[in-house]
Amino acid sequence: MKFFFKRKIVAAAMVAAISSTFFAGCGSNQQKQMEAPKQPVKVMKVVQRDTPLISEYAGQLVGTDEVQVQSKVSGSVVEKYFRGGEFVEAGKLLYKIDSRQYESQVLAAQANLAASEVNLRNAEMDLQRDQFLLANNAIAEQTVTTQEALVRAREAEAAALQASVKLAMENLADTEIYAPMSGQVGVDDVAVGAFVTAGATTLVTIGSIDPIFAQFTISENEYLKFMTIQANQATHDPIEVTITLSDGREYPYTGRVVETDRELANNTGSLIMKAIFPNPSGMLMPGMFARVKLSGETIPRAILVPQRAVQQLLGKSFVMVAGADNKSVAKTVELGPQVGSYYVVTKGLNAQDNVIVEGLTNLREGVDLAVTNVTAGEMGFTLAEVTTPYSTDTVTGATSGNPNAPGNLNR
């Protein structure tokens, strides 16, 4: 009995200890939950403004005029009067071809012409004599007719030989080759001593680089869009075109589209266009690559949200905003084009929303926030175009890279 009583006392003590531990644990958890720190985040107000859209394409610079200089006569090059890469004026002497054989041809043609002219004069004198005799009934009329035919034959022979002399003199003159236009010569020129074939050997290439073309391709839909924009303008001015060079520099001069291909490429449905740019300093060179940007369309009062605030889940886009009670709220959005560091939001946000731009890692909806307000300048956001690693095939017009990038034909 005494043993049983002691066992009851031990059991009661254990129950009391367990209960004390449980309630102490619950109180500790509640206290920790009440004292949980707020998640620090940085937020900024969405941007609302009239936003011009820039369509961007990969392009290549080409000369406005380019001529492959070839010789009209065959022979060996005996003189060259320029250095590769220099600028030459139209009419400058470029090459001298060995002229000795052409000088001989001129002399031979002139000798043949002189002999023919002597024969013609003799025939004409004989015709005059025969006509006098015929007037005095001294010879038959057939003799005069025959002599007249001979004179005409001598005249034709002399005319043919005159043409031969002219051709020989032209060939002789063509041994000196002049620049057909002003421009910069290439460095792939033919050297002195080389034998050139008439109409087949390219001696040097001359191209005009001021002004210069930027050539690029656009899709059918893009073409129709820009033509509609231009038609709706009161002044119908050409759409402004700018280019960014491969080193990231913006070219200081603007251009305008001046040439459009007459038809779409059958295999790609793309259209080749050319924009012309002034190039007074000669900084632009044919063959250089550039990012061509066309502007014209403007979205009035567009809602803009920084790209880093946008998250993707199960094919949908959403942003986290700081609610009125400083709790995180997830909002599903629909995105439009990319403009610099921002996306245009077509649905899901309003101008009063404060989006979270930093502190999104593991952030869930309904979390208490320690909010720090920041500006676009502090975060380095900009509406200027951001270099995006994508490229467009200048032949097919196919664009790869960011599917939301401005000017992406697959968008």
Secondary structure by P-SEA (a helix, b strand, c coil): caaaaaaaaaaaaaaaaaaaaaaaaaaaaaaaaaaccccccccccccccbbbbbbbbbbbbbbccccccccccccccccccccccccccccccccccccaaaaaaaaaaaaaaaaaaaaaaaaaaaaaaaaaaaaaccccaaaaaaaaaaaaaaaaaaaaaaaaaaaaaaaaaacccccccbbbbbcccccccccccccccccbbbbbcccccccccccaaaaaaaaaaaaacccccccbbbbbccccccccbbbbbccccccccccccbbbbbbbbbccccccccccccbbbbbcccccbbbbbbcccccccccbbbbbbbccccbbbbbbbcccccccccccccccccccbbbbcccccccccccccbbbbbccccccccccccccccccccccccccccccccccccc
